[in-house]
């Protein structure tokens, strides 16, 4: 069975509080994680909350990486969603676990867009809507 994408839900517990409350460090870490996974970066947007916490997203041609931090709990929630099979989201996850010094990480993998019950590889980019339908028939 093939899916359009892989979605990693990454819980980073017991992180370095200094790391996950530093806006530039968090932003740089997500951008670098995308690069480590060989993703194509399209846009970057981050916001720092008062008194603390950061939310951000790195939009990649293959989907996205996002983060929400709770420094007061030493916790960060990261989503890594990639389409196709050229990008390796687990590389980005491992990079972020190390970078934020999470002592208690967990990673849950979900396959997204399982639309082919057959053992037929799905293209994650099509040139026309009909091309995707034709590949299923």
Rosetta constraint file for C-alpha pairs under 8 A:
AtomPair CA 1 CA 114 HARMONIC 7.33 0.50
AtomPair CA 1 CA 116 HARMONIC 6.29 0.50
AtomPair CA 1 CA 117 HARMONIC 5.51 0.50
AtomPair CA 1 CA 118 HARMONIC 5.67 0.50
AtomPair CA 1 CA 119 HARMONIC 5.14 0.50
AtomPair CA 1 CA 120 HARMONIC 7.29 0.50
AtomPair CA 2 CA 114 HARMONIC 6.14 0.50
AtomPair CA 2 CA 115 HARMONIC 7.58 0.50
AtomPair CA 2 CA 116 HARMONIC 6.08 0.50
AtomPair CA 2 CA 117 HARMONIC 7.51 0.50
AtomPair CA 2 CA 118 HARMONIC 7.56 0.50
AtomPair CA 2 CA 119 HARMONIC 6.61 0.50
AtomPair CA 2 CA 120 HARMONIC 6.75 0.50
AtomPair CA 2 CA 121 HARMONIC 5.80 0.50
AtomPair CA 2 CA 122 HARMONIC 6.55 0.50
AtomPair CA 3 CA 111 HARMONIC 5.96 0.50
AtomPair CA 3 CA 112 HARMONIC 5.84 0.50
AtomPair CA 3 CA 113 HARMONIC 5.19 0.50
AtomPair CA 3 CA 114 HARMONIC 4.27 0.50
AtomPair CA 3 CA 115 HARMONIC 6.65 0.50
AtomPair CA 3 CA 116 HARMONIC 7.19 0.50
AtomPair CA 3 CA 122 HARMONIC 7.05 0.50
AtomPair CA 4 CA 83 HARMONIC 5.64 0.50
AtomPair CA 4 CA 84 HARMONIC 6.07 0.50
AtomPair CA 4 CA 111 HARMONIC 7.69 0.50
AtomPair CA 4 CA 112 HARMONIC 6.04 0.50
AtomPair CA 4 CA 113 HARMONIC 4.95 0.50
AtomPair CA 4 CA 114 HARMONIC 6.48 0.50
AtomPair CA 4 CA 115 HARMONIC 7.88 0.50
AtomPair CA 4 CA 122 HARMONIC 6.68 0.50
AtomPair CA 4 CA 123 HARMONIC 7.56 0.50
AtomPair CA 4 CA 124 HARMONIC 5.80 0.50
AtomPair CA 5 CA 81 HARMONIC 6.87 0.50
AtomPair CA 5 CA 82 HARMONIC 5.38 0.50
AtomPair CA 5 CA 83 HARMONIC 3.99 0.50
AtomPair CA 5 CA 84 HARMONIC 5.78 0.50
AtomPair CA 5 CA 85 HARMONIC 7.88 0.50
AtomPair CA 5 CA 111 HARMONIC 5.98 0.50
AtomPair CA 5 CA 112 HARMONIC 5.07 0.50
AtomPair CA 5 CA 113 HARMONIC 6.45 0.50
AtomPair CA 5 CA 124 HARMONIC 7.93 0.50
AtomPair CA 6 CA 81 HARMONIC 5.71 0.50
AtomPair CA 6 CA 82 HARMONIC 5.41 0.50
AtomPair CA 6 CA 83 HARMONIC 6.40 0.50
AtomPair CA 6 CA 89 HARMONIC 7.65 0.50
AtomPair CA 6 CA 109 HARMONIC 6.90 0.50
AtomPair CA 6 CA 110 HARMONIC 5.91 0.50
AtomPair CA 6 CA 111 HARMONIC 4.78 0.50
AtomPair CA 6 CA 112 HARMONIC 5.87 0.50
AtomPair CA 7 CA 79 HARMONIC 6.99 0.50
AtomPair CA 7 CA 80 HARMONIC 5.64 0.50
AtomPair CA 7 CA 81 HARMONIC 4.24 0.50
AtomPair CA 7 CA 82 HARMONIC 6.47 0.50
AtomPair CA 7 CA 109 HARMONIC 5.79 0.50
AtomPair CA 7 CA 110 HARMONIC 5.09 0.50
AtomPair CA 7 CA 111 HARMONIC 6.20 0.50
AtomPair CA 7 CA 112 HARMONIC 6.68 0.50
AtomPair CA 8 CA 79 HARMONIC 5.75 0.50
AtomPair CA 8 CA 80 HARMONIC 5.05 0.50
AtomPair CA 8 CA 81 HARMONIC 6.29 0.50
AtomPair CA 8 CA 89 HARMONIC 7.16 0.50
AtomPair CA 8 CA 90 HARMONIC 7.79 0.50
AtomPair CA 8 CA 93 HARMONIC 7.94 0.50
AtomPair CA 8 CA 107 HARMONIC 6.39 0.50
AtomPair CA 8 CA 108 HARMONIC 5.61 0.50
AtomPair CA 8 CA 109 HARMONIC 4.61 0.50
AtomPair CA 8 CA 110 HARMONIC 6.32 0.50
AtomPair CA 9 CA 77 HARMONIC 7.59 0.50
AtomPair CA 9 CA 78 HARMONIC 6.18 0.50
AtomPair CA 9 CA 79 HARMONIC 4.98 0.50
AtomPair CA 9 CA 80 HARMONIC 6.76 0.50
AtomPair CA 9 CA 107 HARMONIC 5.67 0.50
AtomPair CA 9 CA 108 HARMONIC 5.09 0.50
AtomPair CA 9 CA 109 HARMONIC 6.45 0.50
AtomPair CA 9 CA 110 HARMONIC 7.94 0.50
AtomPair CA 10 CA 77 HARMONIC 5.99 0.50
AtomPair CA 10 CA 78 HARMONIC 4.94 0.50
AtomPair CA 10 CA 79 HARMONIC 6.10 0.50
AtomPair CA 10 CA 80 HARMONIC 7.81 0.50
AtomPair CA 10 CA 93 HARMONIC 7.09 0.50
AtomPair CA 10 CA 105 HARMONIC 7.15 0.50
AtomPair CA 10 CA 106 HARMONIC 5.79 0.50
AtomPair CA 10 CA 107 HARMONIC 4.56 0.50
AtomPair CA 10 CA 108 HARMONIC 6.52 0.50
AtomPair CA 11 CA 75 HARMONIC 7.49 0.50
AtomPair CA 11 CA 76 HARMONIC 6.28 0.50
AtomPair CA 11 CA 77 HARMONIC 5.00 0.50
AtomPair CA 11 CA 78 HARMONIC 6.45 0.50
AtomPair CA 11 CA 105 HARMONIC 5.61 0.50
AtomPair CA 11 CA 106 HARMONIC 5.21 0.50
AtomPair CA 11 CA 107 HARMONIC 6.46 0.50
AtomPair CA 12 CA 75 HARMONIC 5.59 0.50
AtomPair CA 12 CA 76 HARMONIC 5.08 0.50
AtomPair CA 12 CA 77 HARMONIC 6.23 0.50
AtomPair CA 12 CA 78 HARMONIC 7.67 0.50
AtomPair CA 12 CA 97 HARMONIC 6.81 0.50
AtomPair CA 12 CA 102 HARMONIC 5.51 0.50
AtomPair CA 12 CA 103 HARMONIC 7.84 0.50
AtomPair CA 12 CA 104 HARMONIC 6.42 0.50
AtomPair CA 12 CA 105 HARMONIC 4.55 0.50
AtomPair CA 12 CA 106 HARMONIC 6.67 0.50
AtomPair CA 13 CA 74 HARMONIC 6.13 0.50
AtomPair CA 13 CA 75 HARMONIC 4.69 0.50
AtomPair CA 13 CA 76 HARMONIC 6.71 0.50
AtomPair CA 13 CA 102 HARMONIC 5.73 0.50
AtomPair CA 13 CA 103 HARMONIC 6.56 0.50
AtomPair CA 13 CA 104 HARMONIC 5.03 0.50
AtomPair CA 13 CA 105 HARMONIC 5.67 0.50
AtomPair CA 14 CA 73 HARMONIC 7.71 0.50
AtomPair CA 14 CA 74 HARMONIC 5.02 0.50
AtomPair CA 14 CA 75 HARMONIC 6.18 0.50
AtomPair CA 14 CA 101 HARMONIC 7.85 0.50
AtomPair CA 14 CA 102 HARMONIC 5.30 0.50
AtomPair CA 14 CA 103 HARMONIC 5.28 0.50
AtomPair CA 14 CA 104 HARMONIC 5.88 0.50
AtomPair CA 15 CA 19 HARMONIC 7.63 0.50
AtomPair CA 15 CA 20 HARMONIC 7.25 0.50
AtomPair CA 15 CA 74 HARMONIC 4.85 0.50
AtomPair CA 15 CA 75 HARMONIC 5.99 0.50
AtomPair CA 15 CA 76 HARMONIC 7.58 0.50
AtomPair CA 15 CA 100 HARMONIC 5.58 0.50
AtomPair CA 15 CA 101 HARMONIC 5.32 0.50
AtomPair CA 15 CA 102 HARMONIC 4.16 0.50
AtomPair CA 15 CA 103 HARMONIC 6.41 0.50
AtomPair CA 15 CA 104 HARMONIC 7.98 0.50
AtomPair CA 16 CA 20 HARMONIC 6.51 0.50
AtomPair CA 16 CA 74 HARMONIC 6.45 0.50
AtomPair CA 16 CA 100 HARMONIC 5.80 0.50
AtomPair CA 16 CA 101 HARMONIC 5.70 0.50
AtomPair CA 16 CA 102 HARMONIC 6.87 0.50
AtomPair CA 17 CA 21 HARMONIC 6.19 0.50
AtomPair CA 17 CA 71 HARMONIC 5.20 0.50
AtomPair CA 17 CA 72 HARMONIC 7.41 0.50
AtomPair CA 17 CA 74 HARMONIC 5.33 0.50
AtomPair CA 18 CA 22 HARMONIC 6.33 0.50
AtomPair CA 18 CA 71 HARMONIC 7.75 0.50
AtomPair CA 19 CA 25 HARMONIC 6.44 0.50
AtomPair CA 19 CA 26 HARMONIC 6.93 0.50
AtomPair CA 19 CA 100 HARMONIC 5.84 0.50
AtomPair CA 20 CA 25 HARMONIC 7.54 0.50
AtomPair CA 20 CA 26 HARMONIC 6.08 0.50
AtomPair CA 20 CA 53 HARMONIC 7.84 0.50
AtomPair CA 20 CA 54 HARMONIC 7.71 0.50
AtomPair CA 20 CA 69 HARMONIC 6.16 0.50
AtomPair CA 20 CA 70 HARMONIC 7.57 0.50
AtomPair CA 20 CA 71 HARMONIC 5.92 0.50
AtomPair CA 20 CA 74 HARMONIC 7.55 0.50
AtomPair CA 20 CA 75 HARMONIC 7.92 0.50
AtomPair CA 20 CA 76 HARMONIC 7.26 0.50
AtomPair CA 20 CA 100 HARMONIC 6.65 0.50
AtomPair CA 21 CA 26 HARMONIC 7.56 0.50
AtomPair CA 21 CA 52 HARMONIC 6.70 0.50
AtomPair CA 21 CA 53 HARMONIC 6.16 0.50
AtomPair CA 21 CA 54 HARMONIC 6.85 0.50
AtomPair CA 21 CA 69 HARMONIC 7.29 0.50
AtomPair CA 21 CA 70 HARMONIC 7.84 0.50
AtomPair CA 21 CA 71 HARMONIC 5.65 0.50
AtomPair CA 22 CA 26 HARMONIC 6.13 0.50
AtomPair CA 23 CA 27 HARMONIC 6.06 0.50
AtomPair CA 23 CA 46 HARMONIC 7.83 0.50
AtomPair CA 23 CA 47 HARMONIC 7.82 0.50
AtomPair CA 23 CA 48 HARMONIC 6.47 0.50
AtomPair CA 23 CA 54 HARMONIC 6.69 0.50
AtomPair CA 24 CA 28 HARMONIC 5.92 0.50
AtomPair CA 25 CA 29 HARMONIC 5.96 0.50
AtomPair CA 26 CA 30 HARMONIC 6.36 0.50
AtomPair CA 26 CA 54 HARMONIC 7.99 0.50
AtomPair CA 27 CA 31 HARMONIC 6.27 0.50
AtomPair CA 27 CA 46 HARMONIC 6.86 0.50
AtomPair CA 27 CA 56 HARMONIC 7.27 0.50
AtomPair CA 28 CA 32 HARMONIC 5.96 0.50
AtomPair CA 29 CA 33 HARMONIC 6.00 0.50
AtomPair CA 29 CA 96 HARMONIC 6.80 0.50
AtomPair CA 29 CA 99 HARMONIC 6.95 0.50
AtomPair CA 30 CA 34 HARMONIC 6.28 0.50
AtomPair CA 30 CA 57 HARMONIC 7.98 0.50
AtomPair CA 30 CA 58 HARMONIC 6.86 0.50
AtomPair CA 30 CA 65 HARMONIC 7.07 0.50
AtomPair CA 30 CA 66 HARMONIC 7.81 0.50
AtomPair CA 30 CA 96 HARMONIC 7.37 0.50
AtomPair CA 31 CA 35 HARMONIC 6.42 0.50
AtomPair CA 31 CA 41 HARMONIC 7.84 0.50
AtomPair CA 31 CA 44 HARMONIC 7.87 0.50
AtomPair CA 31 CA 58 HARMONIC 6.56 0.50
AtomPair CA 32 CA 36 HARMONIC 6.02 0.50
AtomPair CA 33 CA 37 HARMONIC 6.32 0.50
AtomPair CA 33 CA 91 HARMONIC 7.58 0.50
AtomPair CA 33 CA 92 HARMONIC 4.55 0.50
AtomPair CA 33 CA 93 HARMONIC 7.49 0.50
AtomPair CA 33 CA 95 HARMONIC 6.01 0.50
AtomPair CA 33 CA 96 HARMONIC 6.62 0.50
AtomPair CA 34 CA 38 HARMONIC 6.41 0.50
AtomPair CA 34 CA 39 HARMONIC 5.28 0.50
AtomPair CA 34 CA 40 HARMONIC 7.59 0.50
AtomPair CA 34 CA 41 HARMONIC 7.22 0.50
AtomPair CA 34 CA 58 HARMONIC 7.76 0.50
AtomPair CA 34 CA 60 HARMONIC 7.76 0.50
AtomPair CA 34 CA 65 HARMONIC 7.40 0.50
AtomPair CA 34 CA 92 HARMONIC 6.16 0.50
AtomPair CA 35 CA 39 HARMONIC 5.60 0.50
AtomPair CA 35 CA 40 HARMONIC 7.44 0.50
AtomPair CA 35 CA 41 HARMONIC 7.80 0.50
AtomPair CA 36 CA 91 HARMONIC 6.76 0.50
AtomPair CA 36 CA 92 HARMONIC 6.28 0.50
AtomPair CA 36 CA 95 HARMONIC 7.79 0.50
AtomPair CA 37 CA 87 HARMONIC 5.73 0.50
AtomPair CA 37 CA 88 HARMONIC 5.38 0.50
AtomPair CA 37 CA 89 HARMONIC 6.28 0.50
AtomPair CA 37 CA 90 HARMONIC 7.98 0.50
AtomPair CA 37 CA 91 HARMONIC 5.59 0.50
AtomPair CA 37 CA 92 HARMONIC 5.50 0.50
AtomPair CA 38 CA 87 HARMONIC 6.04 0.50
AtomPair CA 38 CA 88 HARMONIC 7.67 0.50
AtomPair CA 39 CA 60 HARMONIC 6.26 0.50
AtomPair CA 39 CA 61 HARMONIC 7.20 0.50
AtomPair CA 39 CA 62 HARMONIC 6.78 0.50
AtomPair CA 39 CA 87 HARMONIC 6.13 0.50
AtomPair CA 40 CA 60 HARMONIC 5.24 0.50
AtomPair CA 40 CA 61 HARMONIC 5.39 0.50
AtomPair CA 40 CA 62 HARMONIC 7.06 0.50
AtomPair CA 41 CA 58 HARMONIC 6.96 0.50
AtomPair CA 41 CA 59 HARMONIC 6.11 0.50
AtomPair CA 41 CA 60 HARMONIC 4.36 0.50
AtomPair CA 41 CA 61 HARMONIC 6.40 0.50
AtomPair CA 42 CA 58 HARMONIC 7.59 0.50
AtomPair CA 42 CA 59 HARMONIC 5.43 0.50
AtomPair CA 42 CA 60 HARMONIC 5.04 0.50
AtomPair CA 42 CA 61 HARMONIC 6.10 0.50
AtomPair CA 43 CA 58 HARMONIC 5.94 0.50
AtomPair CA 43 CA 59 HARMONIC 5.04 0.50
AtomPair CA 43 CA 60 HARMONIC 6.99 0.50
AtomPair CA 44 CA 56 HARMONIC 7.68 0.50
AtomPair CA 44 CA 57 HARMONIC 5.94 0.50
AtomPair CA 44 CA 58 HARMONIC 4.59 0.50
AtomPair CA 44 CA 59 HARMONIC 6.19 0.50
AtomPair CA 45 CA 56 HARMONIC 5.57 0.50
AtomPair CA 45 CA 57 HARMONIC 5.42 0.50
AtomPair CA 45 CA 58 HARMONIC 6.57 0.50
AtomPair CA 46 CA 54 HARMONIC 7.14 0.50
AtomPair CA 46 CA 55 HARMONIC 5.74 0.50
AtomPair CA 46 CA 56 HARMONIC 3.93 0.50
AtomPair CA 46 CA 57 HARMONIC 6.30 0.50
AtomPair CA 47 CA 54 HARMONIC 5.70 0.50
AtomPair CA 47 CA 55 HARMONIC 5.41 0.50
AtomPair CA 47 CA 56 HARMONIC 6.13 0.50
AtomPair CA 48 CA 52 HARMONIC 6.89 0.50
AtomPair CA 48 CA 53 HARMONIC 5.95 0.50
AtomPair CA 48 CA 54 HARMONIC 4.52 0.50
AtomPair CA 48 CA 55 HARMONIC 6.65 0.50
AtomPair CA 49 CA 53 HARMONIC 5.19 0.50
AtomPair CA 49 CA 54 HARMONIC 5.95 0.50
AtomPair CA 52 CA 70 HARMONIC 7.36 0.50
AtomPair CA 52 CA 71 HARMONIC 6.89 0.50
AtomPair CA 52 CA 72 HARMONIC 7.81 0.50
AtomPair CA 53 CA 68 HARMONIC 7.17 0.50
AtomPair CA 53 CA 69 HARMONIC 5.11 0.50
AtomPair CA 53 CA 70 HARMONIC 5.18 0.50
AtomPair CA 53 CA 71 HARMONIC 6.18 0.50
AtomPair CA 54 CA 67 HARMONIC 7.58 0.50
AtomPair CA 54 CA 68 HARMONIC 5.64 0.50
AtomPair CA 54 CA 69 HARMONIC 5.19 0.50
AtomPair CA 54 CA 70 HARMONIC 7.49 0.50
AtomPair CA 55 CA 66 HARMONIC 7.51 0.50
AtomPair CA 55 CA 67 HARMONIC 5.53 0.50
AtomPair CA 55 CA 68 HARMONIC 4.40 0.50
AtomPair CA 55 CA 69 HARMONIC 6.54 0.50
AtomPair CA 56 CA 66 HARMONIC 5.59 0.50
AtomPair CA 56 CA 67 HARMONIC 5.36 0.50
AtomPair CA 56 CA 68 HARMONIC 6.70 0.50
AtomPair CA 57 CA 64 HARMONIC 6.90 0.50
AtomPair CA 57 CA 65 HARMONIC 5.68 0.50
AtomPair CA 57 CA 66 HARMONIC 4.24 0.50
AtomPair CA 57 CA 67 HARMONIC 6.50 0.50
AtomPair CA 58 CA 64 HARMONIC 5.65 0.50
AtomPair CA 58 CA 65 HARMONIC 5.15 0.50
AtomPair CA 58 CA 66 HARMONIC 6.28 0.50
AtomPair CA 59 CA 63 HARMONIC 6.16 0.50
AtomPair CA 59 CA 64 HARMONIC 4.49 0.50
AtomPair CA 59 CA 65 HARMONIC 6.56 0.50
AtomPair CA 60 CA 64 HARMONIC 5.14 0.50
AtomPair CA 60 CA 65 HARMONIC 7.64 0.50
AtomPair CA 62 CA 81 HARMONIC 7.89 0.50
AtomPair CA 62 CA 82 HARMONIC 5.25 0.50
AtomPair CA 62 CA 83 HARMONIC 5.10 0.50
AtomPair CA 62 CA 84 HARMONIC 7.31 0.50
AtomPair CA 62 CA 87 HARMONIC 7.72 0.50
AtomPair CA 63 CA 81 HARMONIC 5.72 0.50
AtomPair CA 63 CA 82 HARMONIC 5.16 0.50
AtomPair CA 63 CA 83 HARMONIC 6.28 0.50
AtomPair CA 64 CA 79 HARMONIC 7.83 0.50
AtomPair CA 64 CA 80 HARMONIC 6.09 0.50
AtomPair CA 64 CA 81 HARMONIC 5.41 0.50
AtomPair CA 64 CA 82 HARMONIC 6.67 0.50
AtomPair CA 65 CA 78 HARMONIC 7.18 0.50
AtomPair CA 65 CA 79 HARMONIC 5.59 0.50
AtomPair CA 65 CA 80 HARMONIC 4.50 0.50
AtomPair CA 65 CA 81 HARMONIC 6.34 0.50
AtomPair CA 66 CA 78 HARMONIC 5.56 0.50
AtomPair CA 66 CA 79 HARMONIC 5.17 0.50
AtomPair CA 66 CA 80 HARMONIC 6.63 0.50
AtomPair CA 67 CA 76 HARMONIC 6.76 0.50
AtomPair CA 67 CA 77 HARMONIC 5.58 0.50
AtomPair CA 67 CA 78 HARMONIC 4.44 0.50
AtomPair CA 67 CA 79 HARMONIC 6.53 0.50
AtomPair CA 68 CA 76 HARMONIC 5.66 0.50
AtomPair CA 68 CA 77 HARMONIC 5.29 0.50
AtomPair CA 68 CA 78 HARMONIC 6.66 0.50
AtomPair CA 69 CA 74 HARMONIC 8.00 0.50
AtomPair CA 69 CA 75 HARMONIC 5.99 0.50
AtomPair CA 69 CA 76 HARMONIC 4.25 0.50
AtomPair CA 69 CA 77 HARMONIC 6.41 0.50
AtomPair CA 70 CA 74 HARMONIC 6.18 0.50
AtomPair CA 70 CA 75 HARMONIC 5.20 0.50
AtomPair CA 70 CA 76 HARMONIC 6.01 0.50
AtomPair CA 71 CA 75 HARMONIC 6.15 0.50
AtomPair CA 71 CA 76 HARMONIC 7.78 0.50
AtomPair CA 80 CA 89 HARMONIC 6.34 0.50
AtomPair CA 80 CA 92 HARMONIC 7.81 0.50
AtomPair CA 80 CA 93 HARMONIC 7.58 0.50
AtomPair CA 81 CA 89 HARMONIC 7.32 0.50
AtomPair CA 82 CA 87 HARMONIC 6.67 0.50
AtomPair CA 82 CA 88 HARMONIC 7.92 0.50
AtomPair CA 82 CA 89 HARMONIC 6.66 0.50
AtomPair CA 83 CA 87 HARMONIC 7.66 0.50
AtomPair CA 83 CA 124 HARMONIC 6.15 0.50
AtomPair CA 84 CA 123 HARMONIC 7.14 0.50
AtomPair CA 84 CA 124 HARMONIC 5.23 0.50
AtomPair CA 88 CA 92 HARMONIC 7.26 0.50
AtomPair CA 89 CA 93 HARMONIC 6.32 0.50
AtomPair CA 90 CA 94 HARMONIC 6.12 0.50
AtomPair CA 91 CA 95 HARMONIC 6.18 0.50
AtomPair CA 92 CA 96 HARMONIC 6.30 0.50
AtomPair CA 93 CA 97 HARMONIC 6.21 0.50
AtomPair CA 93 CA 107 HARMONIC 7.96 0.50
AtomPair CA 94 CA 98 HARMONIC 6.35 0.50
AtomPair CA 95 CA 99 HARMONIC 6.03 0.50
AtomPair CA 96 CA 100 HARMONIC 5.96 0.50
AtomPair CA 97 CA 101 HARMONIC 5.90 0.50
AtomPair CA 97 CA 102 HARMONIC 5.38 0.50
AtomPair CA 97 CA 105 HARMONIC 6.83 0.50
AtomPair CA 98 CA 102 HARMONIC 6.66 0.50
AtomPair CA 116 CA 120 HARMONIC 6.96 0.50
AtomPair CA 116 CA 122 HARMONIC 7.56 0.50
AtomPair CA 116 CA 136 HARMONIC 6.96 0.50
AtomPair CA 122 CA 135 HARMONIC 7.56 0.50
AtomPair CA 123 CA 132 HARMONIC 7.54 0.50
AtomPair CA 126 CA 131 HARMONIC 6.19 0.50
AtomPair CA 126 CA 132 HARMONIC 6.35 0.50
AtomPair CA 127 CA 131 HARMONIC 6.81 0.50
AtomPair CA 128 CA 132 HARMONIC 7.40 0.50
AtomPair CA 129 CA 133 HARMONIC 6.95 0.50
AtomPair CA 130 CA 134 HARMONIC 6.02 0.50
AtomPair CA 131 CA 135 HARMONIC 6.25 0.50
AtomPair CA 132 CA 136 HARMONIC 6.80 0.50
AtomPair CA 133 CA 137 HARMONIC 6.79 0.50
